[in-house]
């Protein structure tokens, strides 16, 4: 019986030693750098700057009064111009990003 127990212990230890897994390999880290040229963009605009550029709405005058309509129309035009400049900056960065992907051989896969 002692021999059987000893044999069983040896077989158990031997089989457990063979089940060990290899340590995981360290992941390969790829560093991708896109060198972007700063694109021209409009400065940030506050509400006070907008009011200074386009005029203020008179709260005491009728909303559809000529002075308020002129101020709102001017404000609308200033905002539209600002948005167009922001969109142009985004297009500039998009073109640089697309050119960078073409240089690397295509879009990145995730």
ZIQUIVEN-V533149 format. One line per field, one symbol per residue. ss: DSSP state (A for helix, B for strand, O for the rest). psi: psi as a letter, one per 30 degrees, with the letter a starting at -180 (. if undefined). Layout:
# ZIQUIVEN-V533149
ss: ???
psi: ???
This chain:
# ZIQUIVEN-V533149
ss: OAAAAAAAAAAAAAAAAOOOOOOOOOOOOOOOOOOOOOOOOOOOOOAAAAAAAAOOOOOOOOOOOAAAAAAAAAAAAAAAAAAAAAAAAAAAAAAAAAAAAAAAOOOOOO
psi: eeeeeeeeeeeeeeeefffklkkkkkkkkkjkkjjkkkkklllkkleeeeeeeflkkjfflkegleeeeeeeeeeeeeeeeeeeeeeeeeeeeeeeeeeeeeefgllkk.
